[in-house]
Amino acid sequence: MRENNKYEKILAVATNLVNRKGFNGVSLQEIADKMKLHKSSLFYYFRNKEELLLRILEKPFDEFWRNFENIVQNDQLRPEEKLKKAIENHLTLLIQYQANSSIFLNELRCLSPKNQKMHFLSKIKSYEKGFENIITEMKRDGYFEGEDPRLVTFGILGMLNWVIRWFRRDGRLTINQICDGFYQMITRR
């Protein structure tokens, strides 16, 4: 149990540092120093610095993916409800894992092409395709007339991901208000 706690603490310290300084701006020595550990102790938990980044990126991504898959596959929901829930899921987790999400959006490119492909690229494409399918379903109901579903998808995801840059927990709008506002903006005919 204590080992798991130390692993989580190392991950939290590394996440904070990488979020502030970027992946290339942080060394394993700096992480070890913050943890008051010898650098070699980190290798008990992670094979190398890239594996540490991989674990930082996986933490929220698996939850994003699992929740989104449940929304897309729920036949009880109308397409508009799927979009609303997808927006809520995306923004809620983006803010819940704000540092990890920021690292994902900015530092994914620091993973080797092999690790990008093996762990993320197919899921990212499926995530985008899931949004695109929702948009296509909504087009049948008169939404997004004349618009390319892929373009609408990228527009929505860009808008949602940009929230990481300006959202403040003590700001004027709550995450729920932002979700509702974006949904209204997107679905206005």
N, C-alpha and C positions, 0 to 999 in steps of 0.2 A: 504493500500500500504506500509506503513512504517513497519507494522508487518512482511510482506513478505520479506522486505529488511533485517530486523533483523534476520529472520529465515535463509536466505541465507548467511548472515555474520557469524552466529553461525556455520552453516554447513561448510563454508570455513575455519574458524579457527579450527574447530574440524578435518577437513580433513587434514590440514597442520600438526597438532599435531600428529594425528594417523599415518600419513605417516612417520613422523620423528621418533616417539617413539614406535610405535605399539599400538594396541588397549589396551592391558593390562598395558601399560606404561603410559597411560593418564587417568586422573581422570576428572569427571565432574567439580570438584572444579577448576582444572587447566583451563579448557575451560571457565568457568564463570569468573575466574580472568582475562584471556586474553581479555574477552569481557567487563570487568568492570561491571559485573552483579552479583547479588546474585545467588548462586547456585540454589536456589528454582525457580528462573526465567526460568531456562532451562526446567523445567517440564511443563511450559506452551506450549512449542514447541515439547517436546519429553517425552514420558512416562518414559523412562529409558535410560541407556547408550546403551543397545542393539538396541533400536529403532533408536538412533542416528547413530549407525554403519549401520543399515539397510538402512537408507536414504542416507548415503555416498555411499554405494554400488549400490543402485538403480539408482543413478543419471546417470552414463554412461551406465549401463547395458541395460536399456530400449532402448537407442539409438542404441547400438551395435545390439541388437536383432531385432529391427524394420527395420533397414537398411539391415541387413543380410537376413531377411525373404524376403524382396523385391527383393534382388539379386537372391536368390535360386528359387523363384517362377516366375522369368522373363523368359518366354518361348522364347523371342526374342534373348536371349543371348546363344551363344555356350558355352559348358562346360568350355573351356579355358578362355573365357571372364568372366564367373561367378567366376572362381578361381581368376583371376586377380582383379576383383572388390571386391571380398571377402577379399583378402589380403590387398587391399587399404583401405577398410572400417575398417578392424581390426586395422591396424597400425595407420591410421589417428586418429581414436577415442582413441586408446591406448595412443597416445601422447597428443591429445587434453585434455584428462582427465588423465594425467599422474599420479597424486597423487591418484585419486580415483581408477585407474586401478591397481596401485601398491598395494593399500589396498585390493582390490578385490582378487588379486592373493595371497596375504600373510595373510590376516586376515579373509577370508570367514569362516574359521573353528571356529572363535570366536562366530559366531552366534549359537544359539541353533539349534539342529537338526531339530526341528519343523520349525523354520524360514528359515533354509537352504532349506528344502524340499518345503515349501510353496512358497518361493519367487524365488529360483534360480535353484535347481537341475534339474527339468524337462526342463527348458529352456537351461541349459548348455548341457544336453544330446541331445536336439533337435538341438542346435548349432553345436555340434560335428557331429550329424547325417547328418545335412545339408552339412557340409564339406565332409563327407564320401560319400554322394550321388554325389557330384560334382566329386570327385575322381573316383567313380565307372563309371560315365558317360564318364570321360576322358579315362578310361581304354578301353572302347569300341572303342575309336579313336586311340588306340595304345600307350597311355601314361602308365607309371607305370607297365609295363609288368612284370608279375610274383610277383607283390607286393600286400600285403594285404591292402585293402583300409583303414581299421581302423588304421593300423600301420602308413600308410602314413599320415592320418589325424592327429594323435597324434604328429607325427614328425613335420608337418607344424605348428600346433598350439603351440607346444613347442618352435619352432624357432621364431614364431611371438611374443609370450609372453615374451621371453627372451630379446627382444629389450628394454623393460622397464628398464632393468638393466644397459644398456650401452649407450642408445641414449642420445645425448646432442644437444639441439637446435642450439648451436653455433659450433657443431662438423663438421667434414669433409664431411659427407653425409647428404643430406636432407631426409626427410621421403619419398618423391617421389622416390628418387634414391634407397633407401632401398627397397621400394615396388617393383620397377622394377628389382633390383638385385635378390631379393628373388624369384620373379616370374620366371626369367630366369633360376636360379639355379634349381628350382623345376621342371620346364617343359622341361629341356634339356633331349633329348632322347639319 
